[in-house]
C-alpha cells in the first residue's frame, strides 16, 4: 500500500479531539535574598549563564575585564568567584557562550575585537584562550549559533554584521568571505533563531530590524528580499521565542516592545496586531523564557522589569499581575537561566545585578485516551514539572464539570523535560461520552490541560455482527530500512559515498488499528525514591545511585491503518527540526477497540552530514 508520511509534531493532533495547547509557566519574578549582587566592574550591561547553569558572566560598558560568578543551581543565587574578574579587551560590552559551555566570547566595543575564554567546567573560572579576532567598528552584540559552527557580531559603528566560522572543538574563529554583511544604522543587538536558519539585528538609529537567512553549511548570511522590517523608535535588542514563531524588540524611544510573528519556513517577520505593547519605561533589554511562556523587558532609567505572559498560539503579550518588579538603577538588560528557574537584570548605574526566582507552574498537555472499551479507558497526558510536583491527577466525568479524579503514573519529580503520564479508569458506561483533562501542582501553582473527550464502545445487539475480530491485535514483521542514516527533507536511497537520508518503518497489522510510534532517547539520571530524575546538585550530594532515564522526543500517530503490510517514511525531522546526531529507540504499538498490541522496539542512529 502507498506509504503515508506522518506529521512529526510534538503533541500531534489525534483523531478523537483537538490538540490541547500547553498551559502553565506562571512567570512572575520574585527577588531572591539578597536581591542584588555587586559587580566588580563599572556599569554592567550584559550577562550570560552557562548551559549547565553553574556559572554566570558579566560584560561592562567600560573597563577591560569580564566578571565571573558561580551559580547555585538549586536557588539561582550567584556568588563572585576568586578572582572576581578576568582581563578582556577594552569595553567588553556583550558576551556569548558556546552550546557546550566550554568557551565564552566577549565583543570588545573599545578595541574592535573578540576575546575568547576557555571555561573550566568544574570551577567556572575563565582563562584567555588564543589571540583576539578583529571585528568591525564598535562591536555591540555577539551570538553563537546553536550548532556551534558560527559566530555573528553586530558592529554598531559601521552598520555591518561580522560573520565567522567556528571550530567546534577548539573554539577558534575564522572570518568568512565576505567578512561582513550590511545592516541598518547602528545595529545594537543580534539574535539567531533556534532552528539556525535566520539572524536578526535591531538597528537603533534607522528604527528597523534587519533580517537574514543563514546557510546551514557555510554559516553565511543573506539579506531577505525584504531586508528590514519597521520597528519603534530606538530599538535596542532582539529576542526570539524557543518555538521560533515570535520575535520581540524593545523600543527605548517609545516605551514599547514591538512584537512580530515569524514565518518558520522563510524567516520573514510580520508585525502583530497590535504591533507594540506598552512597557514601564525606556525599554532596553528583552528575554523570552525557555518554556516560551513569559517575556521580560528591562526598562532603563525607570529601574523596573516589565513582565508578560506570552500566548503560545499567537505570540501576543499580556502584562502579568503585577506588571512590573523592582530592579536597580538604569536596568539595561535581562537574562533568564537555561532551566527557566531564575532571571537576572543588569543595573548599569547601580553597578549590580538584580536576581530573581521565576514561578514555574507545571506545563501540562492533555493527550488522547487510548485502549477505550465498553467500560474502561487509559487517559494520557504530558507534564513538564518545573518545580517539584506535589500532585498530578486526571479529572474525568460525563461533562466538562468532571466529578471524579484518578492519580497519574508515574510519580513526578522536578525538571524541565516533559514526562508522559497516564491513568487507567474502569466502571464506565457503554456508549457514553466522557470528558477528561490532566493537571499538575507544584509550589508555584497548578497547571491544567485542555478538555478532551472520548466515547466508550457501545453494546452491540445480539443479532449484530461483531464490530471487530476477537483475534488478538498484533504488529509483526517490524523493521527499519536503514538503522544508520542522515537527516534529510525526504528519505532517499542509500548512496555509494554517504549514509542514506532518512529511513522507513515497515510493519504488518493483523487488523485495522491506530498506529503510534514513540521516538525516545536515553539520558543519565539519579535515583530518588522510585523515580529516576535528572541529576541535580542535591541528589549528587546525597550520593544517589545512577540510573538511566528514558526521554520521549516525539510521538507519531496515524489514526486509521488498514490490515496488512504498510510502511511509514521518516526523514529524521520533527516539526521541521532535525534530530540531533545520537542513538534513539522507536517503540511501535497499535490499538483498536479490541485492545492494544504488544509494543515492538527498534533502535536507530542519526549521524552527522
N, C-alpha and C positions, 0 to 999 in steps of 0.2 A: 504494500500500500504506500501511497505517497507520504513521504515524511513531512511532518509539520514542525517548523521551527518555533519553539516556545518563547514566550516573552520572559526574559530573565530579569525580573524585578523583585527586589525585596518587598515582602508584603504584597505579592501579586494578587490581583482581584480574582476571587473564586466564583464559581458558577452559582452559588446559592445566596449571594448577597453582595452588596457594595463593599469595596475595600474601606477599612477604617483607618483614619489618619491618627498618628501618634498623639497622645495628649500627655502633658507633663512639663517638666522643666520650668518651675515657677520663676526662677531667675532673679529674685530680689537679692540685693547685696547687703551684707551686714558687716560693719567694721570689726576687724579682729582686735585682739588686745596684745600688744599695743596697736593703736590704729595707724600709726605711721612709723617708718624706719628711716633714719637719716642716711643720706648718701654722702660718700667722702668727696665727691666731685661737685663742680659748680653747675647748676641748672640742668638737672636730669630731664631728658625728653623722650627716651625710648627704652623699652625693656623687652627681653625675650626670656622664655622659660625653656629649659632643655626638654626634649621629648620624654625623658624618663621622669620629669617633674622634680628632680632633685636639686637643680641649680637655676639661678636667676642672674642675668647680666644686664647692666645698665649703661646706656650711652649718654653723652653730655653735649650740651650746646657749645661749651667752652672747655679749655684744658686739653690734656693729651693722654688721658687714661680711661679705661673701662673699669667699672666696679663689678665685683663678683660676690655672690651670696649663696649660701646653702638654703635649701627649702625643705621644710618638714612636710613630707607627702601626706601625713595624716591630718595636719591642721592647716597647712598652707602658709604658715608663718615663715618669714625669711630672716636670716642672720648673716651679717657680714663675715666673709672669710678672712683669713690672715695669710698673706697680705690682702687688704681690702680692695686694692686696685692693681691693674697691670697696664703697663705703658702701651699706648697705641700711637696713631698719627695725631695731627692737630685737629681738634674738634671732632671726635668720633661720635657723630650725632645719631646714627642709626645702626642697628645690628641685625644679623640674621644667623640662624643656626642650621646646620646640615640635618637632613632627615634622621641620620643615625646618631645625632648628638655628639659626634666626635670633633667637629670643627665649628668655630664661631668666627663670623666675618664682621668687621667694623668698617663702615664707609666714613672716611675722614674728610669732612667738609673743608677744613682749612688747608690740608696738604694734597687734596685731589688724588687720593689713592685708597686702596683697601688693605687693611691689616688682617692677616689670617692667624687665628689662635688654635692651638691644639688643646682639647679639654681632657683632663684626667677624669675618667668615668667614676672613680671611687671618691675622690675629694672634690671634684668640680672645679679645681683650680686651672687657670689658663696659662699657657706659655706661648710666646710668639713663635710662629711656625713659618719658616721660609721668608722670602722677601715680599715687600709690598708690591701691589699691582696697580698700575696707573688707571685712573678713571677720567671722565670729563671734568668740567669745571663745577665746583661746589656740589659734590655728591650728597644727596639728602634722602635717599631711600634705597634700600637694598633687600633683595629677596632671593632665596634658593628654591628651585623647583622641587616638588615632592619626590621626583625620581632621583634627585641629587645630581643631575647631569648639567644643570645650567644655573647661572647667577646673573641677575639683572640689577642695574643701578640707575636711579633717576638723577640726572645731572641738572640741578636747579639753575646753575649759571649759564647753561648753553642750550637749553631746550632739546636735550637728547637723552636717549637711553643707551647706556653701555651694555653690551651683551658678551658673555663669557661662556666657554665650555668649562666643565669642572670634572676633574679626575675623582671618581667616587671613592677611590682607595686612598690617595694621598691628599685630597682636598685642594690640589693646585688648580689655579685658574689660568685660562689662556684666552686672550681676546679673539672673538670671532672676526670673520671678514664678511661684511663691513663690521668695524668695531662698534659703531653706534647706529641707531635709527632715530629719525626725527620724532620729537614730541611737541606738545604745546608749550606755551611760555611758562617758565619756572615750574617744571614738574617737581612736585614736593613729596608725593607718596607713590608707592608701587605695590601691586598685588598680582599673584598668579593663581589662576583657578585650580581647584583640587585635581581636575582631570588633565591639567597641564597643557591645555590647548589654547589658552587665552592669557594675555597680560594686559593690565590696565594701569594708567597713571593719572593722578589728579594734578591738573595744571593751574597753579594758583592765580596767575595774572591774566590768563586767557579764559578763565571761568569755564573750563571744559574737562572732559575725561578722554584721554587717548585710548584707543582700543586696538589690540594687535592679535593676530593668530600666531601660534608658536609651532614651528616644525618639530615634531617629536624626535626625529633622528638627529638633526643638526642643532636644534635649540634656537635657530634664527627666528627673528620676529618680522612679521609683515603687517603693515597697517591694513585694517579692514577697509572695504570700499567706502564706508563712512568712517573716516579716520578718527573723528571725535564726536562726542555727544555733549549737549549742553549741561552744565552744572550750575549751581548757585554761585554767589559771589565768594571769591577767595577759597576755593576748595582745597582742603589740606591733606586728605588721606583717602585710602580706598580699602574696603573690606568686602570679602566675598563669602556667602553662606556655604556651609560644608556640602550641601547638595548641588552647588553650582548654579542655582536658579535665581539668585538675588545678589545685587551689588549695592553698597551703601557708601555715600561720600559726604563727609561733614563740610558744611559751607560756613566758614568763620565769619564772612562778611554779612550773612543774613540770619544768623542764629537758627539755622535749619540743617537737617540732614536730607540729602537727595536720595531717593530710593528708585531702583531700576529692576526690571525683570531682565534675565539673561537667557538668550537662546542657547541651549546647551549643545546644539549642533553647529551653529555658526559663530557663537561668542558675542553676537551683537547685543547691545543694551538698548532697552526701551524704557522711557520714563513711566513709572506707575501713575495711577490717579488716586489720590493726589500725588504730585511729583515730589513734594517735600513734606517733612514732618517737623513740627516745632521742637527746638531744643531749649535748654535753660540759659543759653548764652552763646558766646563766640565759639562754636563747635570746632575743635581741633583734631581730636583723635577718635577713632571708631574701632570697635571689635565685635565680632559675632561669636557666640558661644559654640563650642564643638558640637553640641547637640542641635544647633540651629534654632533653638527656641528663644534666644534672647539676643538683644543688641544693646551695646553700651556706647555712650558718647561722652568724651571729656570736654568740658566747657570753658577752657581758658581762664580768663580773669575772674569768672564767677565762682571758681573753686568748687564746683559740684559735678557729679556724673549723672547724666540722664540715662534712664533705664527703660527698655521697651520689651514687650513680648513680640514675637515675630510669627505671623500666620504662615504655616508651612506650605499652604497651597498657593497663596497669592504673593507672599513675601512682604506684605504691608505691615508696618509697625504700629503698635498701640502702646501708649505710655502705661507703665506699671503703676501701682499704688504702693508706696509713694513714687512720684515721677522722678525724683532725684534723691541722691545720697550725698552727704558732705564729703569733700576731698580737701586737698591743701591749696596753697596759693598758686594760682595760674596752672591749673591742671591741663597738661599738654597732650598726654596720650594714655590709652587704656589697653591692657592686655589680659586675656583670660587664659588660665592654665590649660594644658592639653586635656586634662580629665574633666574640665568644666567645674572643678571644685572651688577655685579661687579666682579673684580678679585683682589687678594691681594698676594704680594710676600714678603717672609721673607728675609731680608737682614742681614745675620749673622754678618758680620763685620761692617756694617753700624749702627747696633743696632736700626733698624727702620723697618717700614712696608711701602712698596710702594702700593698705592691704585689707582685703575683704574676703569673707566666705560667701559662697553663692548657693542659694537654695536650689536644690535639685530634686524636685518631685519625680518619682519614677515615670519614665516614658513607657506607655502601655499601648499595645495594639491587640484588638480582638480579632482572632483568626476564625476561619470556618470550622464548623462542627464536623466531625468525622465518625465513622462506624455507627451511623444512625440506624436503629432498628425500630420495631414497634414500641418498645418500652425503654430503650436506653440510647445513649449517645456519648461521645467523647468531646468535651469542649476544649478549645485550643486558643493560645494567645502567645504574645511575645512581650517580655518585660525587660527594660533596661533599668536596673535598680537605682543607680545614682548612689545615695547613701544606703546604709544598712536597712534592708526591708524587714519590717516587723510583721507584716500581714499581707498575704496575697490570696485572693478568692475570686471565684466566679459567682455572679448573681444570675439567676435564671427563673423563668416562670412563663405563664401563658400570655403575658403582656409585658410592655416595657417598664411596668412597675415592679417586675420580678417577684420577690417574695420569698425566694429560697436562695441559700448560698452553699458553696462547697469549696474546700481549701484546694489551692493549686499544688501541684507537684511538678518538679522537685522543690524543696525549700530553697529560698533565695538568700544570698549574702548581700554583697555590695559590689559595685563596679560599673564600668561604662560600656560593657558589651551586652548586647541583647541575649536573653535566655528564653528558650521555648518552654512554656508551661502548659499543663493540661489537667483535666479532671474528668473522671467517669461519673455519669449520673444514671440512675436507674429508676424504675417505678413510674415511667412516663405513660401517658395515654396514647393509644394508637391513633394515627391520622390527625395529629394535633400540631399546631404551630407553637413553637417555643421561642422566646427571646432570651438572649444572654449577653453578658459583657464581662470582661476581666478588669480587676482593679488591684492596685498595689500601694502600700503605705510605707513611708519611711519618716524620719524625724522632721522632714521639711513639708510633708503633706501627703495627699493621696492623688494618684493619677488613675483615671478610669478610661477604658477604651470605649469605642463607639458600640452602639447596639447592633447585634446581628441576630438572625433567626434561622430556624430550620423546621422542617415538618417530619414528624415521625412516620414510619411506614404504616399504611392503612391495613386493616384486617381484610383479607380477600374473602369473597363469598365462596361457599363450598364448591359451587359449580364452576367457578372461575379457574382458569389455568394458573399455575403459579407464575408470579412475575419474574422469577429468576430460577436458575437451576439450583438444585440443592447441593450440587457438587461444590467442593471446596475451591475457593478462588486461588489461583496460583499464578505466579510470574516466573517464567523459566527462560532458558537459553539467553541469559543476560550477559552481555559483553560490550566492550568498547572497541571501536575500530582502531583507535590509537590511544595508548596509555601514556605516551610522552608526546606533547605537542606544544606548539606556539599559539599565541592568541592571534586571531585574525578576524576581519569583518565577517567572513563566511568560512565554513570548513572547506578545505581543499584536499586534493590528493597529495600523497607524500611525494617530495621531490628527491632528486638524487643527492643534492648538496646540503639540504636543511631538514630539520624536523618538520613534520606536517603542520598545517594550520588547522587547529580545531580537531574535533573528533565526533563520533556519533554513538549514542546509547542504542543498543539493539536488544529486543526482548520479545517474548511471546506471552500473551494473556490467555488464560483458559476461559474467560468470559468478559463481556464488555464491562468496563470499570473506569474509575478515575485514577490517573497516574500521578504520583508525587515523586520527585527526585530531590532529595536534600543534599546540598553541597556542604561538606563540613571540613574542618581542619583541626589539627591538634595543637595545643598550646600548653606550656608548663604551668603548673599550679601548686598550691599548698593546701594541705588537708585542714579543714575546720569543721569539727563535729562530723557530720556525714556528708559534707559538701566539699568539692574541690574548687577552691576560689583562686582568683588572680592573686599573684604574690604581692604582699604589702610589707612595709617595714614592721608592723605589729606582728604579723604572722611569722616573719623571719626571726624576730626577737624571741618568739615563743618556740622556736625550733620546730615548727610544723613540718610534718612529713611531706615529701614531694609527691605530686600526683600529676596526672595528665588530664587537662580539660578538653572537651570537645566543643568547638565553637561552630555554630551554624552560620555559614556565609550567605546562603540563599536557599529558598525552596521553590522549585519549578513545579507548576501544576498544569495538567492537561485534563480538562473536565470529562470528556467523553472519548475514551479509546475503545475501538471495537475489538472483538475477539480475534485472536490470531497474531501473526508476526507484524511488528512495526518497528520504527526507529525514530529517534529524535536527534537531529544535528545540534551540536553545541560548539559555539565559536570560542568559548572561554571568556566571554564578556557578560557582565551583569549590569543591566540598565546602562549600557554603553560604556561601562568601566571594565577595563581588563583585570582579570585575576592576577595577583602578584605571582611571580615565579616561586613555586613551592609545591609540596605534595598535598593532595586532597583526597577525601573519600566521597563517593556518591552513593547514597542509600536509596534504592528504588523500592517502592511499595505501591500496591494497587488496592482500591477499596470499592465496594458496591454495597447494595442493601443486604447481601448475604454475609458480609464481613470484610476482613482485611487479609491480604496475603502476607506471607512471611517475608520480611524485608530481605533484600539482597544488597550486599555492599561491594562496590568496586573501588579500586584505587587508581588515581592518575596523577601525573605531574605536569605542571605548566613550566616550560623552560623559557629562557630569555631568547629574544630575537637574534 
